[in-house]
């Protein structure tokens, strides 16, 4: 039986108050639904709705978690530059 390989994502969302939240998941669409339903991270619950503004895809959970750790340590200015660089 062939199984589809699981992908992991590191993402940044912009909250309704303009702040940024960074996380990781293995189901990006569902995670956005969970955030916007008020059942996501404690930080985002009072800052709804959130909008996905950046994401990266990884083959392993460890890679996604490592990237999340690094992104969380960036300044807001650096995160905004990263987000702007990927916008079409």
Steps between C-alpha positions, in 0.01 A plus 500: 500500500638838404466775755525868437795652683412743774616858451567746777467875488634797687269797466441860600153649543406864537249549779218755489700735726792492255725275708669195354479143628735221390428127524539162333254233390454199273166626364513868409140538381358336810731699728369827355143382558585407859666838563204690358247292693654618827636157586856569386787640698417699810677802348277512192167434676448864594644634174264350242481473213850398396630502144771270366776726365799263473578129500779257419474125436727234654540124479535447877344632817846573639585728206171690536546540875857620453392759244220614733756547779720710271211710366376577851837654577491740206406861555161615377678699229679187378176302498325775300785495245469123470124528451539780242762305306256213442194705402403500135 
